[in-house]
Amino acid sequence: MKQHDFTSGNIIKQLLFFSTPILLTNLLQVSYQFIDSLWVGNLLGANALGAISVSSTVIFTILSFIIGINNATLTILSQQKGKDDDEGLKRYLNAFVVILTILALLLGIIGFLFAESILTLLGTPQAMITEATVYLKINFMGILFLFGYNFIGTVLRAMGDSKTPLYFVLIAVILNTILDPILMTGLNLGIQGAAYATILSQGCAFLFGIIFVIRRQLIPFTLPTTPTKSEVGLILNLGIPSGLQMTVISAGVMAIMSVVTSFGENVVAGFGAAQRIDSIIMLPAMALGTAVNSMAGQNIGANQMSRVYKIALYGALYNFTIMIIIASLMFLFAEYSIKLFIQESGSVNFGTEYLRAIAFFYPFLGLNFILNGIVRAAGAMFQVLVLNVISFWVLRYPLTYLCSKWWGDDGIAYGMGISFVISSIIAFLYFQYGKWKEKELFQNQN
């Protein structure tokens, strides 16, 4: 598979061809969850689906933290690639492997032992607690696979290869789709079968990924050795605030939900359906954010800041173009989109009006992904954490709350939309005038 050197060549073409496989990978990740829910809901019923939904909240929180850690991986390794420092690349790759393996094993053991306590803290209904605990425990047993295949994909993107990770996720999706019905009903394992299908499919994708990249020498893996203090220090210095970014986002989403629930069942159902569509709409912007992180990281490592600014500019233009097209389609087809999930007229009306009101604010949210991706590429993880705290806790939650008080349930969309615009302005001001450009990750190292 081709690995791209982003320190030279046509930026627009690179951005297009590098971000597209990331977008497809993200779509597959969404379909993975959708297919899983489809099988469980149809084969095991609403109670089992509810149990998996509650357990998935815990798994999503852990996955969010993994994504955060992987952002640190992307930044450090892409800069090493840009510096053309093969020895440094190997050393940091080794350090990440050791740290993430230890972290995965610790999380797996703690999660397995305290699965029921965690679910009880979340207020899981008593009728679901047994099935949810079983499902969660099995997932914790396979958490190393979840860490593993996400990590390999991140390393490949740092090297400039976004196509190969797509195949790993595709393997996981296909296997999960086949194994779910076989294990749940064919072998009569019920909800345990759904959990085993998940970890087996992720395990196979992980093992295939290891064998594939080693045989083709796509990643310079070495036998694990104890990393140096400076390597561990840098990884934790970037990884912890990066992981916390995702936690801040998850908590912010829950806070918004508390505003939504105050308006009753119709609004909650309509908002829930709209959020499923939201998660798909934002995939192109998220893919662009990951792409510019890799591309800018290599150029920062090569000390080519002029290309970094061009990547930011073209990323922003690409984001506005694609998100305005999506917003126009969403404005026209909002009602049909909502009706894919729900049919109740009150919920459909709210969901439709919400999507139409917020549609043309999406480009501004996308701009946040682009600018934060560039800043993150420099290693300014704490600064991005602060920007996310401002975005969710200073702007989005208070504005959604206030606008909903002023304009009723219509204010939910307007409050969120206004926060997208203001947070993108703040992100731009930091991008333009902040000290992220002065960040040097490896100045004290050989």
Secondary structure, DSSP 8 states (H G I E B T S, - for coil): -----TTSS-HHHHHHHHHHHHHHHHHHHHHHHHHHHHHHHHHH-HHHHHHHHHHHHHHHHHHHHHHHHHHHHHHHHHHHHHHT-HHHHHHHHHHHHHHHHHHHHHHHHHHHHHHHHHHHHTT--HHHHHHHHHHHHHHHHTHHHHHHHHHHHHHHHHTT--SHHHHHHHHHHHHHHHHHHIIIIIS--THHHHHHHHHHHHHHHHHHHHHHHHHTT-S---------HHHHHHHHHHHHHHHHHHHHHHHHHHHHHHHHHTT-HHHHHHHHHHHHHHHHHTHHHHHHHHHHHHHHHHHHHTT-HHHHHHHHHHHHHHHHHHHHHHHHHHHHHHHHHHHTT---HHHHHHHHHHHHHHGGGHHHHHHHHHHHHHHHHTT-HHHHHHHHHIIIIIIIHHHHHHHHHHHTTHHHHHHHHHHHHHHHHHHHHHHHHSGGGG--SSTT--
